[in-house]
Amino acid sequence: MSLSFPNQSRSYEEAGKRIRFIGHDGMFEISFFAGSDLFPGATSEAGCLRAFDDARVSIYQAARRAYSGARKPIYVLTRADFG
């Protein structure tokens, strides 16, 4: 199976200053986090969520690359995943 993102929801996690989103590989749910450092111009929760939405395609591509390298239950995307 391949990783898909049928649910477009995402949420801001204040404690980690990151955005959580979910991918699916068949029946398996995979948690992803995108750190606010990926959105340097965003200074608020709403700004981070907006920046995530604007970059959703490239974030999903980075998530697929990270997931294809090693199957883990949780992924935290960094700038290196976008290279």
Secondary structure, DSSP 8 states (H G I E B T S, - for coil): --EE-----EEEETTTTEEEEEEEETTEEEEEEEEGGG-TT--SHHHHHHHHHHTHHHHHHHHHHHHHH---SEEEE-GGGG-
